[in-house]
Amino acid sequence: MADSTALSRRRFFRRVAAGTASVSATLGLAACGGGDDADPAVGFTHGVASGDPLSSRLVIWTRAVPEGNGDGDVTVDWQVATDDAFATVVKSGSATTNASRDFTVKVDVDGLSPATVYRYRFRKGNRTSPTGKGKTLPVGKVDAVRLAVLSCSNYPAGYFHVYAEVAKRTDLDAAIHLGDYIYEYASTGYASEKAAALGRVSDPANEIVALADYRRRYAQYRSDPDLQKAHAAMAFITVWDDHEIANDTWTDGAENHQPATEGDFALRKAAAMRAYHEWLPTREQSPLNKIYRSFDFGELLSLHMLDTRVIARNKQLDYSTYFPALLGNPDPVAGVQAFLAQFAGDVSKSDRQLLGTEQTTWLQQRMAASKATWQVLGQQVLMGAVQIPLPVLLGLLQGAGQLGNVQIPAAIKLDPAAYLTLLGRQAAGDPTLTAAQKALLSLPSIPYNLDSWDGYWAARETVYEIARALDKNLVVLAGDTHNAWSSDLRVGAGSFAGTAVGVEFATSSVTSPGFEEYLGAGFPADQLAFALTSLANLNTLGAGARLAGSLKYAETAKRGYLVMTVTATEARSDWYVVDTVQVKTYQASLNKSLRALPGAANRKLVAV
């Protein structure tokens, strides 16, 4: 974008000398002068972004790509103003980048005023970046905070209409992105069936493993105009999930990492984290894997962003581990009992970690010190229990092709509709129920998703106990599943079992497909949602009736985002959806609204 009013270097230095401009320290970059006129011309081809707002600070970002084949240092000027015309520039400076940071520029601007919307831009010669906006956090008494919550943006799966919708809004204080900002798969991998027709084939074509691969993938995603608009419209507070590294990441590996062909996982993880911080407007900590941090919106809301992937997560349990016990007995009922005994013993182990001791201690201290009305956890995976009757879960897994060649006996599996029919007959006292049907109905529910907190019972109870003991109003945000959910959160074990501690608002995906991809048209989304909310946590394994009915909302076939609006009297979630991500024209609508009220007598979902 050409601009004949480029900032005069001489005037800039006079202002610095006069103390009216501030050259802030940059994150991983050298703060320096305006640069040599021999520096190459640049293109701001990936837009701008801001992030990690505090009451007096804001991280601003761009990428200054040298034209031609330049690979030396590039110095750009930056400005922060309170008006669109940049008539009132309150901070300015310069920063240098080069190929060692993939020509990304990140500046941590300080000395700003609270609760203020700032404009920012970057310049190099007669080239000016797009203008971005970011709002600093408020202090003291705050009437309301409104945040967009996003997750799971798979480039080849469809258009980023959800980002476009968020960018249109003028009522948001910030956006929270809960991860899966990119996906690591090869161009023929997950959710790429229509990529060529959509003009969204992943680049590079290979599965990304090395630093150069991750950088190219981020560059492709950030070339999307709708994502650029969303970043330019507001500050983002982000955290990674698994696909920024590899599917189902845990501390020492991932489901989608094969050491024999893809090398040392530690090296891949380090490359992925480095590229993430280069391309996202984060305030970096040392070491780079330490991404947990807090944001205080005055006395109203404390947002604690957590890592459940890299720092301390133990490897996920896998139901296939227990299939020998399930299928190795000629008596199906005996096989089920052996299966359940082994699984329950593993999933309930007290040392199964998701956050780790250090992060858990930090969270407890931050929540204890916070005087805010609401404590919000921004993290990746579902915390609320979603346990499904064993026969239904086995049928769903079989139908989704997730059990490979394993064949579950018909005597111990049912589809959701058949199970609901049997359940209704039992409730009506139907005397014609057979012994086999009664046996099916007596089987407990088990978690549908072992990658979520449902696979880490002790870790979840620890968080619940922190909230209960501190008497805090807890709201948990989640993404990851590509579906929208909302649940009551209640202590599941011990002397305080059943105590309400808060609620969960989980967002759908930007583009990544949900349950509809696995179940197809044979089981309509509305029927699935009804079945899930009706059957989830019924006769649950381990927690029993203490968790019954905690799942209140499920939307399993639409892409979208949620807006959380928090006041002193309620925390409300509005789920917005788009009707398609497969064509460029679409419609957006409000799908569901729920809220929670503060105080020990409340902390549960109620209608709006």
N, C-alpha and C positions, 0 to 999 in steps of 0.2 A: 504494500500500500504506500504509494508515493505521498510525501508530505513536504511542501516547500518551506514549512516553518520549522525545520529541524532545529533542535536545541543547539545553540551556539556553545561550543566547548569553552570558549574564552569566558562567556557570560556565566557558564556553569561554575568554573573555577573561582570566579569572583564571588559568586554566591556562597560557595563552600568556605572561602576565606572569611566572608562576613558572618558565617554561622547560620545561614538560612537554609542550607541543604545538608542532609545527613547521608553519609555513605555508610550504609549498614553492612555488617559482616555478612558474607554469603555462606551458604551451606556447601562446603566442599569446593568453593571457588575463591579465587583471589579477588578482593575488592581493590580496584585500581582506578587509574585515570581514564580519560575518554578513549584511549587507544590510538595507535598510529594510523594516519590516513591511508597507509598502504594495506591496512586490514582489508580482507575481501568483502565484497558486498554480500549481504545475507538475505535469506528469505525466512520470514516468520511463518513457516508453512504448517505448523501444528498448533497454531492459536496460542492462547494464554490460559493461565489457571491461577487460582489462589487457594490457599488451604490453611489448616491448623490455626484458625483465628484465636487470639487471646484478647484481653481487654485493651492491650496496647501494642499488639504485634499481629502481623499477617505475613504469611509466606506467599510470594508471588513467583510465577514460573513462566518460562517460554522456552522455545528452542530456536536458536539462531543458526540456521543451516548455511554454510558458506556456498556461494554459487561457484560452479565449476568443480574442480577437484581439490579445493583448499582443505588442508588438514592442520593448519597452524592455529594459534590463538585467535579468538574472536572476542572483541570487547564491545559491549552494548551499553547504552545509557538506559536508565529506567526512571520513571516518574510516578508519584502517587499524589492524587489530587482529590478534592472534595466536590468537584463539579465536572460535568461532561466535557466542557470546553477546555479543561485543564488551565483555567485562569488562576486558580488558587492551588498551586503545587505546594504540598506540605512536606514532602520528602522526595529526594532524588539522589541518584548516584550512578555508579557504573559497575559492571561485573564482567569478568573474563571467563570464557569457557573454551573448550577444545574437544578433540576427539576422545580424550580420556573420560569425558562425561557425556559422550554422544552429542555434544554441542547443546546440551540442555543448560538452562540458566535458572538458578533458584536463589532468591534473595529473601532473607528474613528481616522484614522492615519493622523497626521498632519506633517507639515514641509517638504512637498513634493515640487517638481518643477513643474511649469506650462507646459502644453502641452506635457506631458511625459507618455509613456506607462510603467506601472509598473507590475511586476509579484509578486504574493503573495501566501503564503501557510501557513498551520498550522501543528503543530507537537505535538505528545504526545508519549514519549518513542521512540520506533522504528516504530511508525505509522506516516505516512505523508499523508496529504490530497492531492487531485489533486491540480495542479497549476492553478491559475486564473490570468486574465489580466484585468486591468482597466486603463483608461487614464484620467489624470487630465485636467482641462479646460485651454484653452489658455488665454493670456492677450494681450492687445494692438491690433494691426492690424492683422486680420485673413483673409486668402484668401478664405477658404471654410470650411463648417461644414456639416457632413453627418450623419444623425440619422435614425435608424430604428424605426418604430412606430408599436406597437402591441396592441391587445386587444382580450378579450373574448376567453379564453382557457378552454374549457369544457372537462375534462378528459374522461368521458365515451362516448363523441360524436365522438372520433376518435383519430388517432395518431397525435403527435405534429410535423408533418413534417415542419411546418412553423418555429418553433423554430430551427429545424435542418438547414434550409436554412439560417437563420440569423447567426447561429453559424459558418457557412462556410465562411462568408464574412470577408475580411481583410481590408475593406475600411471604416469601420464605427467608428465614434468617441464615440458613446454610443447608447443605446437602450432606448426608451421611452415606458413604458407599461401603458396604459390608463385605466386599471381596468378589472374587471371580471377575475382576475388571478386564482381564484377558483370559484366553484359553490356550493351552499349550499344544493341542493336538495337531497332527499333520493335516494338510489340505483336504484329505479324503477321510478324515476322522469324524468324531462326534458332531452331529447336527449339521453336517455339510452337504446333505443330499441335494439341496436346492441352491447351494452357494454359487455355482457357475451361472445359473439362470438369473440370480439376483445381482451378479457382478460383485460378489463378496467372497472370493476364494482366498483362503488364508495365505499369508506371506510371512515367512518363507514357507515353501511347500512341505518341508520336513517338519517333524515334531521338534519343537524348540528345546534345546538342551544347553547350548553354550551361550555366553553373554551376548555375542553378536546376534544370535537367533532371537533372544528375548527382546533386544532393542528393536529389531526389525518388526516384530509382532506389535510392540507398543506403538511404533511409528505408524503402522497400518491402522490400528484402532483410533489413534489420535488424529488421523487424517479425516475421520468421519465428521461431516459438518454439524450433525446434531449433537455429538459428544462435545465438539468444540464450543457450541452455543451454550450448552449446560455449564461447562467449566467457566466460560466468560461471564455467566449470569450471576454466579454466587460462589462463595468459598466452599470447598469440599473437605470433609473430615473422613479419612479413609483408613481401612485396614485390609490386609490381604486375607484371602481364603486359600483353598488348595490349588486352584488352576493357575494362579500366578506362578506356581512352581510345577506341580504335577498332581493329577487326580488322586484324591484321598491321601494327601500328605500327612505324615506323622513325623516325629522328631528325627528319626534315622532312616526314613525311606518313604516310599509312596507306592500305591497300587500301580500307577503308570510310570514307574521307573524300573528299568531292568539293568542292574549293574553290569551284567556280562556284555551288553551292547551299548549302554549309555554312560558307562563310567561311574566314577565316585559320586554318590548322591550328595555328599557334603559340598562338592565343587559345583554341582548343578544348583543346589539351594543357594549358595553364596552368589552365583551369577544372577539368579532370579531376583534375589533381594536387592542386589545392587541396581539392576535395571529398574525395579519397582521404584526405588527412591530417586533414581534419576528422572523418571517420567511422571511421578506424582508429586503434588505440592505438599510434601510432608516436611515436618521439622525433624530432621534426623537425629537419632541418638546413637550412642556407642555402647555395645556393638549394634550393627544394623538390624539384628533380629529383635531388638528390644523396641517393639512398636506400641506397647501398651502405654497409654497416657490419658490425662483427664482434661476436660473443658468445663469451666463453670460459667453458666449463664445466670449470673447474679445469684440471688438467694432463692431462685426458683428451681433450677435444674442443674445437676452435676452429671455430665456424660463421661463415662469411663469406657474407653475403647480397649478391647482385650484381644489377646492372641490365643486362639485355641488350636493352632496348627503346628507352629515351628518350635516353640521354646520347650514345651514339656509334654506334648501329647504322646501317650502310649499307643502302640499299634492297635488299629481297630480290630475288634472281634469279627469273625466270619462264620456265618451259620453253617457253611459247608464243613467246618471243623467238626460239627456235632452230628453230621448226617450218618456216619457209621453207627453211632448209638441209636439214631432214629430208625434206620433201615436195617440194622443188623439183627433184629429180633423178629421171628415169625409172627409174634403177637404185636400188632400195630400199637395197641394201648401201652404195652410194656416198653416198646421202642420210644414212644412219646415221653414216657416218664423218665427214661434214661437220658434222653435228649434234654429235657427241661432241667434235670438235676445238674448235668454238666454245665449247661449254659448259665444257670442261675449262680452257680458257684464261681464262675469266672467274672460275670458282669458285675457282681456285687463286691468284688475284692476291694478292700479299703485303700490299697495303694495304686489303683488305676487313676492316672493323672490326665488332666486336660489343660489346666492352667499351670500347674506346678506350684511348689511351696513359695517361691519368691514372689511370683505374680499374685498368688492368692493373698499373701501377707500384705502386699502393696494395696490390693483392692480393699481389704478390710480396713487398712489405715486411712485410705482416701475416703471411704464411706463414713468412717467414724468421725473424720475431721470436717466433713461437709455439713453445712447448715441448710442446704437446699431442701426444698419440700420433696423433690423427686430425685431418685437415684436411677439413672438410666445406663444400662450396659449395652454398648455397641459391639456386637460380636457376631460370629459367623453362623453357627449351627443351632438348630432347634433345641431349646432348653426344656420346653414343656413336654411332658410324657405323651407320646402317641403310640400306644400299645394296642395291637389288633389281635383278635382271637386267633390262636395258632392255626386252626384249619383255614381261616380266611387268608392269613399271611402266606401260608404255604401255597395256596391256590394262586394268589397274586404273584408271588415270586416265580412260580412255574409258568404262569401265563405271560409274564414279562420276559421270559427266557433267561432269567438270572440264575438258574440252577444248572445250566449246561445240560449234560446228559442224564442228570439225576432225575428219576421218576418217582414222584411222591404217590404213595398208594391212595386210591380213591377214597378209602375208608377214613382218611384223616385230612382231607382237604375239601373245601367248599368255596364257591364264589360268594361275594358279599350279599347278593340278593337272596340266594338260597339260605344263607345263614340267618339273615333277618327274618325270613319266612318261618324257619324253625323256631327262632327266638319268640316270634309272635305266637306260634302255636303253643309253646311252653307256657308263656305268660297267660294264655287263655285256658290253661289246664287241659289241653288236648290229650285224651287218653290213648290216642293211636300212635303217639310217638314211640318209636322202637328203642330198644336198649342201645343200639349203635348210635342213633340220633341223640339220645340223651348223653351218651358218652362224649360225642362231639361238642355238645353245648357245655359240658363240664370242663373242657380244656381251658386253661388260662390264656390270657392275652400276653403277647410278648412284643418288644419294640420292633417297629417296621424298619428303623434306620439306625444301624449300629455306629454310623459315623457321627451321629448327633450326641447330645448329652445323655440320651437313652442308652448309650453304650458305656456310660461312665457314671454309675449311680452314686458312688461315694463323693466324687468331685461335685456333682450337682447338689447333693445334700449339704455339702460344705458351704456353697454359695447361699443356699436357702437359709442355713443356720446363721450366717453372717447378717443377712437382712433381718431375720427374726430377732436375733439378739440385740441388734442396734435399733430395732423398731423403726425401720426405714420403709418408705414407699418405693417398691422396686418395679421398674419397667425394663423388660429385656427385649432388645431388638435382634432379629435374626434374618438371615437370607438363606443361601446355599441350596435349598430344595427345589427351586423354580416354581414353587407353589406358595400361596398365601395361607397363613394360619393365624389363629389367636387362641390362647389358652390361659386359664387360671393357673397360677403357680402356688403349690402348697407343699409344705413339708411332708415327706413321704415315709419317714421312719423316726423311731425314738419317741420320747415322751411328749413331744410337741407335734406328733403326726397329725396332719390335717389342717394345721395352722396356715392361713392364707398369708403369703408374703408379697404377692404382686401379680403381674400379668405379663404376657408375652405378645408382642406385635411382630409378626414375621412377614416380610415382603415377598411378592412374587419376583420373577426375573424380568430383566430388560428384554431379552430375546430367547434365552435357553428354554427348551421345551419342558413341560411338566409331565404329570401322569398321563396326559392324553397321548403322548408318544408311545407309551408302553402298553396301554390298554386298548387304544384305538376306539373305533366307533361302537364296538360291541358292548361297552359299558359307559354310558353317557356321563359327562362330568357332574351333572346335578345329582345323579344317582350315587356316584362315588362319594361326593361331598356328604350326602345324607348318610351313607353307610359309614364313612369315617367318623363323623361326629356322633353317630349313634352307637358305633361299636368300639370306638377308641377307649381304652382304659377300662373296659368292662371285665371284671374278674381278673385284674392285672396280676402278673407274676411279681411277687416280692412286695409290692406296695398295697395290693388289695384295694379295698373300697376307698382308701384314703385319696386315691387319684381319680376315682370314677367321675366321669363327666367333665374333666378339666378342659378338654378340647371343645371350643365353642364355635369355631369358624374355620372352614377349609374351602379354598378356591383352587381347583386343580387343573384348569385348562386355559387360563388367560394370563397374558403377560401384563406387567404393570409396576406400580410403585405405591408406597404409602406415604401419607403426610401425618406426622405426629404433631398435635397441637397441645401444648401443656400450659395450664394456668394453675393458680393456687388451689382451685377446687376440682380439677379433673385432668386426666391425661387421656387424650382422645386420638384414635387412629382412624383415618379415612383411607380406604383402599381404592385406588384408581386403576382402571384397566384400559387396554386398547384392544380393538376387536381383531386386529391382525398385525403381524410383523412381516408378512410375506408379500405385500404389495405396498406401493408408496402412498396410496390414499387410505385413510383409516379414520375411525371414530374413537374418541376417548370418553369414558363415563365413570361415574362414581359407582362402585360395586357394593361397598359395605362400610358401615361406621360402627365402632364400638368405643366404649370409654371405661375408665376405672376411676374410682374416687379414693382420696387419701384417707389414712387413718386405719388403725388396727381393726376396726369394725367393718372395714370395706376391703380394699385391695383385691377386687375381683371384677370381672367384666360385667358390664350392664349395658342395656340398650341406650342408644342416643335418642 
